[in-house]
Amino acid sequence: MEISSSAFSSGLSGIQSGQRRAEQAAAEIAGNSLPATQPANPNPAQNQVNPTRQSAEPTSPDLTESLVSLRVAENEVRANSKVVKTADEALGTLIDTRA
């Protein structure tokens, strides 16, 4: 019975970890959905002479990284739910065998 208990605990903690990761990734995706506001250039002639893009480093994570993190969270929850299901089936088999 000890094996089954630890398998359930491990599976449930993995599911909770995946849910936290998904929530964090979803929040990052939602934060990235709005375009960043850039201050107006006081000297428009400067952009014509030097058309290089003048932007600060982005402070929020890349949208691609957030989407990948969301997919990782999905796989983490799916894998850990299989752990819980397998532990449940093993416990059911042990109970059936014992009875």
FILO-826926 format. One line per field, with one value per residue (C-alpha): residue number from 1; residue in three letters; x, y, z. Coordinates in Angstrom, 2 decimals, always signed. Example, Ala and Ser with C-alpha at 12.3 -4.5 7.8 and 13.67 -1.06 7.14 Angstrom:
2
seq [1,2]
type [Ala,Ser]
xx [+12.30,+13.67]
yy [-4.50,-1.06]
zz [+7.80,+7.14]
END
This chain:
99
seq [1,2,3,4,5,6,7,8,9,10,11,12,13,14,15,16,17,18,19,20,21,22,23,24,25,26,27,28,29,30,31,32,33,34,35,36,37,38,39,40,41,42,43,44,45,46,47,48,49,50,51,52,53,54,55,56,57,58,59,60,61,62,63,64,65,66,67,68,69,70,71,72,73,74,75,76,77,78,79,80,81,82,83,84,85,86,87,88,89,90,91,92,93,94,95,96,97,98,99]
type [Met,Glu,Ile,Ser,Ser,Ser,Ala,Phe,Ser,Ser,Gly,Leu,Ser,Gly,Ile,Gln,Ser,Gly,Gln,Arg,Arg,Ala,Glu,Gln,Ala,Ala,Ala,Glu,Ile,Ala,Gly,Asn,Ser,Leu,Pro,Ala,Thr,Gln,Pro,Ala,Asn,Pro,Asn,Pro,Ala,Gln,Asn,Gln,Val,Asn,Pro,Thr,Arg,Gln,Ser,Ala,Glu,Pro,Thr,Ser,Pro,Asp,Leu,Thr,Glu,Ser,Leu,Val,Ser,Leu,Arg,Val,Ala,Glu,Asn,Glu,Val,Arg,Ala,Asn,Ser,Lys,Val,Val,Lys,Thr,Ala,Asp,Glu,Ala,Leu,Gly,Thr,Leu,Ile,Asp,Thr,Arg,Ala]
xx [+0.00,+2.95,+3.89,+0.38,+0.25,+3.53,+2.46,-0.76,+1.14,+3.73,+1.07,-1.01,+1.96,+2.97,-0.53,-0.46,+2.95,+1.66,-1.36,+0.87,+3.08,+0.00,-1.37,+1.96,+2.28,-1.30,-0.65,+2.49,+0.57,-2.19,+0.40,+2.01,-1.25,-1.23,+1.33,+3.87,+3.38,+6.38,+6.89,+6.59,+9.88,+10.40,+12.65,+11.01,+13.86,+16.21,+14.24,+14.50,+18.27,+18.78,+15.85,+17.18,+14.65,+15.11,+13.48,+14.36,+14.92,+11.59,+10.95,+8.29,+9.07,+8.83,+5.40,+6.93,+8.54,+5.22,+3.42,+6.07,+5.76,+2.01,+2.50,+5.03,+2.50,-0.15,+2.16,+3.16,-0.46,-1.28,+1.70,+0.99,-2.68,-1.54,+0.56,-2.51,-4.62,-2.03,-1.71,-5.50,-5.63,-2.81,-4.56,-7.82,-6.04,-4.49,-7.86,-9.52,-6.74,-6.95,-10.74]
yy [+0.00,+2.32,+2.27,+3.23,+6.10,+7.59,+7.20,+9.10,+11.84,+12.13,+12.26,+14.86,+17.11,+16.85,+17.84,+20.84,+21.86,+21.67,+23.77,+26.45,+26.44,+26.74,+29.64,+31.47,+30.91,+32.04,+35.23,+35.90,+35.31,+37.66,+40.28,+40.01,+40.39,+44.18,+46.05,+48.03,+51.77,+53.62,+57.29,+59.65,+60.69,+64.42,+64.66,+62.86,+63.88,+61.67,+58.57,+59.52,+59.86,+56.83,+54.45,+51.85,+50.70,+52.29,+50.07,+49.08,+45.48,+43.77,+43.26,+40.59,+37.05,+36.20,+35.00,+31.89,+30.91,+31.37,+29.19,+26.48,+26.68,+26.28,+23.15,+21.77,+22.33,+20.49,+17.50,+17.59,+17.42,+14.69,+12.54,+12.92,+12.12,+8.84,+8.19,+8.68,+6.49,+3.72,+3.86,+3.68,+0.65,-1.06,-0.44,-1.77,-4.91,-5.42,-5.01,-7.43,-9.97,-9.63,-10.02]
zz [+0.00,+0.58,-3.12,-4.13,-1.65,-2.85,-6.48,-5.79,-3.94,-6.69,-9.40,-7.60,-6.87,-10.54,-11.63,-9.29,-10.60,-14.17,-13.28,-11.74,-14.85,-17.09,-15.04,-15.20,-18.95,-19.53,-17.56,-19.62,-22.85,-21.72,-20.81,-24.23,-26.12,-25.94,-28.02,-26.06,-26.30,-27.63,-26.89,-29.82,-31.34,-30.74,-33.81,-36.77,-39.10,-37.12,-38.11,-41.78,-41.60,-39.38,-39.92,-37.49,-35.00,-31.59,-29.03,-25.53,-24.54,-23.94,-20.25,-20.73,-21.87,-25.53,-26.63,-28.16,-24.86,-23.08,-25.61,-25.29,-21.50,-21.81,-23.94,-21.44,-18.66,-20.66,-21.14,-17.47,-16.32,-18.84,-17.79,-14.09,-14.58,-16.15,-13.04,-10.84,-13.12,-13.12,-9.32,-9.05,-11.33,-9.42,-6.12,-7.60,-8.77,-5.33,-3.65,-6.09,-5.56,-1.79,-1.71]
END
